[in-house]
Amino acid sequence: MEWNTRVTAMLGCRYPIIQGAFGGFGTSAIAAPTSQAGGFGLITASALRTPEGLREDIRRARSMTDRSFGVNLSIPACPRIDEQLEVCLEEGIPAVETAGYRGDEYGKRLQEAGVKWIHKVASLKHALAAARQGADAVVIVGLEGVGFKSSIQLPTLIGIPLAVRQIKVPVIAAGGIGDARGFLAALAMGAEAIYLGTVFMATKECPVSDRYKQGLVDDDPSDPVVRDRSLAPPNPKELAKVMALRDSLPTLEWLQKLENVMMGRADDASLDMSLVAEGEIVRAGGSLAVGAIDKVVSVKELIDAIIQGAEEILTSQPFAGFWQSAGVPRA
């Protein structure tokens, strides 16, 4: 069965499955296996720290796979972002994802060089803005996701159908998706690909500790601690304080404070971009997609399970006719 959407055509991948960005550890170690297995892997520029580090990792990924992959430029967290962008252009990266703040300044530079610009947001309002600014596709992270929050975020089930009715460019669904059923549900809602973070962290190739991965296996999405990571709103007073500082602080400093409030972190917390595979990284936890994780598997096993499971659902009765009428891509 073929899984052709505008996103697979744009990115040159076999399946409409994108591996999400990981600020501290999103390197070729996870991106290359994702692309090799038929998805679209993303190297996270901030995880490499320097333009030289990014260039080296892009070349390392190319030694691991001959399939296409992209780069994430998370604007608040990416040091020397202009130089990182130039590396992407010089190395011939086919698609770049911006996130964390409006990305049209970078998106236009990318598009002028023939690179596809994808922008990731956490609200319908910002998705509409990115589409107006000319993004080639938008990723919308639903409330069920974690690590990318907005005070006006909607659940995936609500936000994606609203978005596809109003946005002409491809919409990519994120937030709480982790298995074949979630994959098909996103496509049935009109998304043209899914964007997965938490479930990719529980793969053998992901460069985080085994203890972290086992924690994701053990997590229960109904546990208040796990649930509140995704669903608890930010403290209104703290959010108001940060919003009042918007015009009085440098943009990157303000964005860091805003992210801390949205994630319930201390005001002076900072992103640790030096997380590595060796040793134990700080346990941050995953999204509600932990409900789809029951063991640590390889990247290929994860992607194959999603695709094979989806194909079994599509060809089974009584669902075959329903899914066909819903417009889910199939051969």
Buried (B, 14 or more C-beta within 10 A) or exposed (E): EEBBBBBBEBBBBBBBBBBBBBBBBBBBBBBBBBBBBBBBBBBBBBBBBBBEBBBBBBEBBBEBBEBBBBBBBBBBBBBBBEBBBBBBBEBEBBBBBBBBBBBBBBBEBBBEBEBBBBBBBBBBEBBBBBBEBEBBBBBBBBBBBBBBBBBEBBBBBEBBBBBBEEBEBBBBBBBBBBBBBBBBBBBBBBBBBBBBBBBBBBBBBBBBBEEBBEBBEEBEBEEEEBBEBBBEEBEEEBBEEBEEEEEEBEEBEBBBBBBBBBBBBEEEEEBEBEBEEEEEBEEBBBBBBBBBBEEBBEBBBBBBBBBEBBBEBBEEEEBEEEBEEBEBBBE
